[in-house]
């Protein structure tokens, strides 16, 4: 029985090997008469739509005014008493004026011992803290850019916003720098709680806002600043179609006060 079984196995292997060789020989024979494969021709796209062109222009005109913020926190080694700065988190911000002031969320820099600001061209600067308004989740940093400083984003207004208007968010979600997302104004005058405090009069939007977007600008279709992306409402901490932004009318009162007095 063993010899018969062994013989059957050897015959089966031989038949399979012959079939494979026969198939390979047929393929080689066919390829010998076929033309060499070439890339397919590209179908011309034509011009982008007016809406797409406007969105592209909005991003290109404003991305250089948006910054990437990385923070560190000082910790002490209990054995050596040495102090180390360890990475704490990242967020977004944007240029407020020509003096190098950067607006972001307070929670982006809270408990940090230092912060660095990276521009869209790759330049990196240490930032100093000018001041903060925790009750509004706003903070102002400053960097010293002596060569080709980025321009401030044009200022809009939030009191005339209507539910349904298109909005655009630029930021660094999950560290994916200079990301554009779009949506609409979903609601106005929202209130959310933050560490026992209530932040009021917020803009609600369905533009994708994720961790890392905090502190980035919310723009209207004219490319004007209308808010600062500050929070999402999601049990998982990820995008769920409900984001919030501090309205620019609030910003335009609080930020000059911070710059003038530090808070």
C-alpha positions as semicolon CSV with decimal commas, in nm:
position;residue;x (nm);y (nm);z (nm)
1;X;0,000;0,000;0,000
2;X;0,281;0,236;0,081
3;X;0,451;0,177;-0,253
4;X;0,125;0,227;-0,444
5;X;0,046;0,540;-0,250
6;X;0,402;0,665;-0,304
7;X;0,378;0,590;-0,672
8;X;0,046;0,776;-0,699
9;X;0,198;1,074;-0,522
10;X;0,497;1,082;-0,756
11;X;0,274;1,052;-1,062
12;X;0,052;1,337;-0,933
13;X;0,353;1,561;-0,879
14;X;0,484;1,480;-1,224
15;X;0,148;1,558;-1,387
16;X;0,123;1,890;-1,197
17;X;0,477;1,985;-1,293
18;X;0,408;1,902;-1,658
19;X;0,091;2,116;-1,651
20;X;0,280;2,410;-1,508
21;X;0,556;2,380;-1,765
22;X;0,298;2,349;-2,043
23;X;0,118;2,664;-1,921
24;X;0,446;2,858;-1,897
25;X;0,544;2,747;-2,247
26;X;0,208;2,864;-2,383
27;X;0,243;3,200;-2,206
28;X;0,593;3,250;-2,344
29;X;0,474;3,164;-2,691
30;X;0,187;3,416;-2,669
31;X;0,412;3,692;-2,532
32;X;0,651;3,641;-2,821
33;X;0,381;3,762;-3,062
34;X;0,229;4,036;-2,842
35;X;0,349;4,398;-2,848
36;X;0,545;4,522;-2,545
37;X;0,309;4,667;-2,280
38;X;0,301;5,046;-2,262
39;X;0,141;5,289;-2,014
40;X;-0,216;5,381;-2,101
41;X;-0,286;5,720;-2,248
42;X;-0,403;5,984;-1,999
43;X;-0,747;6,129;-2,061
44;X;-0,729;6,511;-2,046
45;X;-0,919;6,640;-1,744
46;X;-1,005;6,984;-1,870
47;X;-1,030;7,292;-1,649
48;X;-1,126;7,256;-1,284
49;X;-1,466;7,391;-1,187
50;X;-1,501;7,746;-1,062
51;X;-1,577;7,615;-0,712
52;X;-1,266;7,395;-0,711
53;X;-1,051;7,680;-0,841
54;X;-1,181;7,906;-0,562
55;X;-1,102;7,644;-0,296
56;X;-0,752;7,588;-0,434
57;X;-0,687;7,963;-0,436
58;X;-0,819;8,000;-0,081
59;X;-0,580;7,734;0,047
60;X;-0,280;7,864;-0,147
61;X;-0,343;8,221;-0,028
62;X;-0,371;8,129;0,340
63;X;-0,161;7,821;0,413
64;X;0,155;8,027;0,471
65;X;-0,023;8,214;0,749
66;X;-0,101;7,889;0,935
67;X;0,165;7,742;1,164
68;X;0,245;7,410;1,328
69;X;0,300;7,428;1,704
70;X;0,495;7,166;1,899
71;X;0,520;7,189;2,278
72;X;0,739;7,029;2,543
73;X;0,698;6,986;2,916
74;X;0,972;6,998;3,178
75;X;0,993;6,688;3,397
76;X;1,239;6,604;3,673
77;X;1,413;6,271;3,716
78;X;1,347;6,184;4,081
79;X;1,677;5,997;4,108
80;X;1,919;6,239;3,942
81;X;1,721;6,563;3,991
82;X;1,796;6,644;3,628
83;X;1,523;6,828;3,439
84;X;1,430;6,718;3,089
85;X;1,196;6,860;2,829
86;X;0,980;6,587;2,681
87;X;0,739;6,625;2,387
88;X;0,392;6,717;2,511
89;X;0,176;6,767;2,206
90;X;0,113;6,948;1,881
91;X;-0,146;7,190;1,753
92;X;-0,210;7,468;1,510
93;X;-0,202;7,845;1,510
94;X;-0,201;8,137;1,271
95;X;-0,033;8,471;1,219
96;X;-0,224;8,757;1,376
97;X;-0,017;9,062;1,282
98;X;0,312;9,177;1,133
99;X;0,482;9,182;1,474
100;X;0,502;8,802;1,483
101;X;0,209;8,732;1,714
102;X;0,062;8,384;1,677
103;X;-0,289;8,298;1,796
104;X;-0,371;7,948;1,918
105;X;-0,583;7,772;2,178
106;X;-0,489;7,792;2,543
107;X;-0,519;7,415;2,576
108;X;-0,252;7,371;2,307
109;X;0,014;7,537;2,525
110;X;-0,125;7,474;2,876
111;X;0,132;7,312;3,110
112;X;0,404;7,339;2,844
113;X;0,750;7,465;2,935
114;X;0,840;7,561;2,578
115;X;0,690;7,582;2,233
116;X;0,827;7,583;1,880
117;X;0,650;7,723;1,577
118;X;0,712;7,581;1,230
119;X;0,619;7,777;0,921
120;X;0,491;7,621;0,600
121;X;0,833;7,668;0,436
122;X;0,997;7,456;0,705
123;X;1,151;7,733;0,914
124;X;1,132;7,664;1,287
125;X;1,133;7,924;1,565
126;X;1,122;7,914;1,944
127;X;0,810;8,092;2,065
128;X;0,758;8,307;2,370
129;X;0,425;8,319;2,552
130;X;0,273;8,667;2,540
131;X;-0,033;8,577;2,746
132;X;-0,351;8,376;2,761
133;X;-0,722;8,391;2,834
134;X;-0,808;8,040;2,959
135;X;-1,175;8,129;2,998
136;X;-1,189;8,178;2,621
137;X;-0,938;7,900;2,541
138;X;-0,712;8,153;2,370
139;X;-0,338;8,215;2,389
140;X;-0,092;8,437;2,204
141;X;0,266;8,341;2,123
142;X;0,533;8,547;1,954
143;X;0,813;8,454;1,716
144;X;1,091;8,665;1,569
145;X;1,093;8,623;1,190
146;X;1,338;8,866;1,034
147;X;1,323;8,734;0,676
148;X;1,003;8,702;0,472
149;X;0,757;8,691;0,762
150;X;0,422;8,531;0,676
151;X;0,135;8,775;0,636
152;X;-0,163;8,788;0,871
153;X;-0,490;8,628;0,761
154;X;-0,751;8,878;0,648
155;X;-1,005;8,941;0,922
156;X;-1,374;8,872;0,874
157;X;-1,668;8,894;1,110
158;X;-1,884;8,634;1,278
159;X;-2,194;8,833;1,371
160;X;-2,325;8,812;1,014
161;X;-2,270;8,437;0,973
162;X;-2,565;8,225;0,865
163;X;-2,623;7,853;0,911
164;X;-2,543;7,687;0,580
165;X;-2,251;7,909;0,482
166;X;-1,944;7,724;0,356
167;X;-1,640;7,720;0,583
168;X;-1,282;7,599;0,548
169;X;-1,046;7,479;0,821
170;X;-0,668;7,466;0,787
171;X;-0,457;7,291;1,048
172;X;-0,244;6,996;1,149
173;X;-0,475;6,708;1,251
174;X;-0,288;6,414;1,405
175;X;0,036;6,588;1,304
176;X;-0,057;6,580;0,933
177;X;0,055;6,933;0,863
178;X;-0,128;7,191;0,652
179;X;-0,448;6,999;0,594
180;X;-0,757;7,161;0,442
181;X;-1,108;7,044;0,530
182;X;-1,439;7,194;0,424
183;X;-1,794;7,206;0,553
184;X;-2,068;7,445;0,651
185;X;-2,178;7,646;0,952
186;X;-2,398;7,390;1,127
187;X;-2,520;7,611;1,413
188;X;-2,440;7,933;1,598
189;X;-2,419;8,045;1,962
190;X;-2,328;7,702;2,096
191;X;-2,197;7,652;2,452
192;X;-1,963;7,372;2,556
193;X;-1,792;7,287;2,883
194;X;-1,415;7,267;2,922
195;X;-1,259;7,154;3,252
196;X;-1,543;7,299;3,453
197;X;-1,564;7,617;3,246
198;X;-1,822;7,703;2,985
199;X;-1,712;7,851;2,653
200;X;-2,000;8,038;2,492
201;X;-2,110;8,178;2,156
202;X;-1,922;7,914;1,958
203;X;-1,963;7,837;1,589
204;X;-2,060;7,476;1,522
205;X;-1,934;7,326;1,197
206;X;-1,923;6,990;1,023
207;X;-1,584;7,066;0,866
208;X;-1,352;6,786;0,982
209;X;-1,176;6,903;1,298
210;X;-0,954;6,651;1,477
211;X;-0,687;6,660;1,749
212;X;-0,411;6,883;1,613
213;X;-0,656;7,116;1,439
214;X;-0,692;7,309;1,765
215;X;-0,584;7,670;1,726
216;X;-0,610;7,670;1,347
217;X;-0,821;7,916;1,152
218;X;-1,176;7,871;1,029
219;X;-1,227;8,071;0,709
220;X;-1,527;8,181;0,507
221;X;-1,549;8,140;0,130
222;X;-1,379;8,479;0,083
223;X;-1,073;8,350;0,271
224;X;-1,139;8,569;0,576
225;X;-1,083;8,456;0,931
226;X;-1,417;8,390;1,102
227;X;-1,312;8,165;1,392
228;X;-1,051;7,959;1,574
229;X;-1,104;7,583;1,571
230;X;-1,109;7,476;1,933
231;X;-1,289;7,150;2,006
232;X;-1,475;6,847;1,879
233;X;-1,767;6,664;2,033
234;X;-1,690;6,294;2,013
235;X;-1,672;6,015;2,274
236;X;-1,376;5,866;2,084
237;X;-1,191;6,195;2,051
238;X;-1,197;6,175;1,672
239;X;-1,396;6,354;1,404
240;X;-1,770;6,298;1,431
241;X;-1,908;6,584;1,224
242;X;-1,949;6,818;1,522
243;X;-1,672;7,073;1,569
244;X;-1,659;7,411;1,736
245;X;-1,478;7,738;1,673
246;X;-1,435;8,054;1,876
247;X;-1,594;8,336;1,672
248;X;-1,364;8,602;1,533
249;X;-1,567;8,883;1,692
250;X;-1,466;8,744;2,032
251;X;-1,111;8,697;1,910
252;X;-1,084;9,057;1,796
253;X;-1,160;9,176;2,149
254;X;-0,956;8,925;2,350
255;X;-0,636;8,902;2,143
256;X;-0,554;9,278;2,149
257;X;-0,615;9,271;2,524
258;X;-0,373;8,980;2,566
259;X;-0,109;9,153;2,354
260;X;-0,147;9,476;2,551
261;X;-0,151;9,334;2,901
262;X;-0,066;8,965;2,885
263;X;-0,415;8,846;2,974
